[in-house]
Amino acid sequence: MNLTISGHHLEITPAIREYVEAKMERVTRHFDHVIDMNVTLSVDKLQQKVEVNVHLRGKDIHAEAIQPDMYAAIDLIADKLDRQVLRHKEKRYGDRHSDALKYQEQPAA
């Protein structure tokens, strides 16, 4: 997985970079087919904004979070992405076993 972190009106410190990498690792723990991830951190007056584009095999996921604190915004975006990736995974792989159960023979009563 390629992780690109960029800042808009903000310098990316090593502490923020490590924090983002640790939080975005959660997404790859749930779903292995992440091709690349683009994270943009920006500051506009008193609002800290984090935008993430995740390129999966067959789908792109976008999420953004605005908070007064950058670390809180990163936490929020990690939770949002986690939910979206799990929902995509369930949609993609959830119906595989339900078809097999339909065609199994029912025991005679």
C-alpha positions as CSV (number, residue, x, y, z in Angstrom):
1,M,0.0,0.0,0.0
2,N,1.2,3.5,-0.9
3,L,0.5,6.1,1.7
4,T,0.9,9.8,0.6
5,I,0.5,12.4,3.3
6,S,0.4,16.1,2.2
7,G,-0.3,19.3,4.0
8,H,-2.1,22.4,2.9
9,H,-1.1,25.5,4.9
10,L,0.5,23.0,7.3
11,E,3.9,21.5,7.8
12,I,3.8,17.7,8.3
13,T,5.8,17.0,11.4
14,P,7.3,13.5,12.1
15,A,4.8,13.1,15.0
16,I,1.8,13.8,12.8
17,R,3.2,11.5,10.1
18,E,3.6,8.6,12.5
19,Y,0.2,9.2,14.0
20,V,-1.5,9.1,10.6
21,E,0.4,6.0,9.5
22,A,-0.6,4.2,12.7
23,K,-4.3,5.1,12.3
24,M,-4.4,4.3,8.6
25,E,-2.9,0.9,9.3
26,R,-6.3,-0.1,10.8
27,V,-7.8,0.1,7.4
28,T,-5.3,-2.3,5.9
29,R,-5.8,-4.7,8.8
30,H,-9.5,-5.1,7.8
31,F,-9.0,-5.2,4.0
32,D,-5.9,-6.3,2.2
33,H,-6.7,-5.0,-1.3
34,V,-5.9,-1.3,-0.6
35,I,-3.8,0.0,-3.5
36,D,-3.0,3.4,-2.3
37,M,-4.2,6.1,0.2
38,N,-3.9,9.9,-0.2
39,V,-4.2,11.9,3.0
40,T,-4.5,15.7,2.9
41,L,-4.2,17.7,6.1
42,S,-5.2,21.3,6.0
43,V,-5.7,24.2,8.4
44,D,-8.3,27.0,7.8
45,K,-8.4,29.5,10.7
46,L,-9.5,27.5,13.7
47,Q,-10.6,24.4,11.8
48,Q,-8.4,21.4,11.1
49,K,-9.5,19.3,8.1
50,V,-8.4,15.8,7.1
51,E,-9.4,14.4,3.7
52,V,-8.6,10.8,2.7
53,N,-9.0,9.1,-0.7
54,V,-8.6,5.3,-0.6
55,H,-8.1,3.5,-3.9
56,L,-9.3,-0.1,-3.5
57,R,-9.5,-2.8,-6.2
58,G,-12.8,-1.9,-7.9
59,K,-13.8,1.2,-5.8
60,D,-12.5,4.5,-4.5
61,I,-13.6,5.7,-1.0
62,H,-13.5,9.3,0.1
63,A,-13.9,10.7,3.6
64,E,-13.3,14.0,5.3
65,A,-13.4,15.2,8.9
66,I,-13.3,18.7,10.4
67,Q,-12.4,19.2,14.0
68,P,-10.8,22.0,16.1
69,D,-7.9,19.6,16.9
70,M,-5.9,17.8,14.2
71,Y,-5.4,14.6,16.2
72,A,-9.2,14.5,16.9
73,A,-9.8,14.9,13.1
74,I,-7.4,12.0,12.4
75,D,-9.2,9.8,14.9
76,L,-12.6,10.7,13.4
77,I,-11.4,10.0,9.9
78,A,-9.9,6.6,10.9
79,D,-13.3,5.6,12.4
80,K,-15.2,6.7,9.2
81,L,-12.8,4.9,6.9
82,D,-13.0,1.8,9.1
83,R,-16.8,1.7,8.8
84,Q,-16.7,2.4,5.0
85,V,-14.1,-0.3,4.3
86,L,-15.9,-2.9,6.4
87,R,-19.2,-2.1,4.7
88,H,-17.5,-2.5,1.3
89,K,-16.0,-5.7,2.3
90,E,-19.3,-7.1,3.5
91,K,-21.0,-6.1,0.3
92,R,-18.2,-7.6,-1.8
93,Y,-17.7,-10.9,0.1
94,G,-20.9,-11.2,2.2
95,D,-23.1,-13.2,-0.2
96,R,-20.6,-16.0,-1.0
97,H,-21.7,-18.3,1.7
98,S,-25.4,-17.6,1.7
99,D,-25.8,-19.2,-1.8
100,A,-24.1,-22.4,-0.6
101,L,-26.6,-22.7,2.2
102,K,-29.6,-22.3,-0.1
103,Y,-28.6,-25.4,-2.2
104,Q,-27.7,-27.7,0.7
105,E,-30.2,-30.6,1.1
106,Q,-32.5,-30.2,4.0
107,P,-32.7,-33.1,6.4
108,A,-35.8,-35.2,6.1
109,A,-38.2,-34.7,8.9
